[in-house]
Amino acid sequence: MNNKRSDNLPNSTTVYLLKALIPYSKPNLKFSFARREFFKDLAKISRKKEKSLKNAYYRMIAQGLIAIDHAGIPRLTQKGKNKAQIYEPKKLAGEAKLMITFDIPETQRYKRDRLRQILRELYFEQAQKSVWTTKYDFREYLLAEIKESNLEDYVKIYECNELN
């Protein structure tokens, strides 16, 4: 999976929008003072039209990732902060890996598909059909997602080392 960008832009439209609400971040300064440039960057990241990107912004408000305060200023909610931070991973110590295994029933296929999508976004690599690993520590975020999706009975997370 190639996540490199020549101009150091993140690989997610949502993350760039959320970071625009973190004070003094580069996206925040563009959002505040050069909105056209901000949406140009978004268009570059996502290869989508500015109108679609503005709609994504309003959708994040509806999803509770962004709240508009009493002065009309958009603010990142805790849910939004959590989502923005997941793209700034910390490596696990040494050769350790985070491993996730799951056996989600067919009746909850949409949850299984969503979990796989999240794992791909979090730099996980598929070791087997329902076994994924990464060298990054996404424990807290994954535990929150698993709980929110009511998948505690079907998903296990391990920290491990490969022996061979």
N, C-alpha and C positions, 0 to 999 in steps of 0.2 A: 504494500500500500504506500503510495507516494503522497506524503502530506507537505512537501516542501513548496514554498512559494518564493519566487525571485524577489519580491518586494516585502517579504515578511508579513503579509496579510494572513489572518487566520483562515482556516479552511471551512468555516461555518458562518453563514449569514447571521444566524441567531446569536452566536457568541459575539460577533462584531457589534451587532445592535445592542446587546446587553452591556458590553464593555463601554459603549458610548455613554452609559449612565454612571460609570465609575469616575469620580472626580479626578481631573488632571491626567487621565489616560489619553493617549493620542486620539483614539476614536472619539472621546468626550470633547476634546478641543475642536475637532472637526465638526462634530454634531452641533456644538454651541456656536461656533464662529464661521464655519464654512460648510454649511449643510449640503450644498450642491456637490462639493468635493467628497463629503461623507457618503452620499448616495452613489457617487461615481465609484468609490472604493467598493461599496457593496455590490454594485453591478459587476465589477471586475472579479470579485470573489465568486459570486453566484452565477454569473452569466445570465442574469435575469434583468427585466426592465425595472426602472426606478419605481413605477407605479406598483408593481408587485412587491417591491421591497418596502415601500411605505405601508402597504396592506399588511405585511408581516409585522411591522412595528405595532400597528393597531391590534393585530391578533395577539401579540405578546401582552398587551394591556389587558385584553379579554381573558387571557390564560392566567393572569395574576403574576406574571414575571416582572411587570412594570406597573407602578401606581402613580397617579397624578396627584400631587399634594394640593393643599388649599390655595397655594399661590399659582397653581397651574404648571408647576415644574415637574417633569417626569422623574421618578425616583425608582431605583432598583429595589425590588422586594427581596426578602431573604431567599425565597424560591428562585428568583432571578440571579441572585449572587451565587447560589449553589450551582446553577446551570452554567454560568459564566466561568466559574472556577474549575469546572471539570476539564477544561481544555488546557489547563496549566498543570500538567501532572508532575509528580515527584517520582523519581526512580526508586525502586525498592533497593535495599542494601545488598551489596555483593551480587551474587548470581540469582538471588531470590526472584520468584515469579508469583504473580497473583493468578490463581486458577479458579475458574468458575465452571461448575458442572450443573446440568439441569435435566429434568425429565418432566416436562410440562405436558399435561394431557391434551389430546387433540381438540377437546371441547374448548380449550383456551388457546387455540392456535395463534390468534391475533396477539396475545400477550407474549407468546414464544417468539413470534416474528419481530415484535417491538424490542424484546430483549436482545435478539441478534443484531438488530440495527444499532442499539445503544452500544453493544460490545464492539462493533466495527468502528463507531465514532470514538471509542475510548482506546484505540490502538491495540485491541485484542486480536490474537491470531487463532484461527480454528485449529486445534490439535486433532480432534475427532468430531463426530457429528454434534455432540452436545457437551464438548469439553473445549474451553477457550483459555488462553493464557496471555499474559502481558507482563512486561518488566516494570510497569508503572503502578503506583498505589492509588487505586480508585475505590478502596474499601468503603469509605463513608458514603460516597455517592451511590454505589451499587446497593448497599444495605438499605438506603432510603428508597431507591427505585423499587427494590424487591418488596419492601414493606408496603409502599404506596400501591403496587400492583397486586397485592395479596398473593405473592408467590413464595412465601417463606417455606412452605411444605415441599416445594419442588426444586429449589435452587440452593446450592451449597457453594461457599467461597472458601478457598484455602490459600495459604502462603506456602510455597514449596520451592525446592531446588531440584533441578534435573540431575540425575546421578550418572547417566551414560552419555 
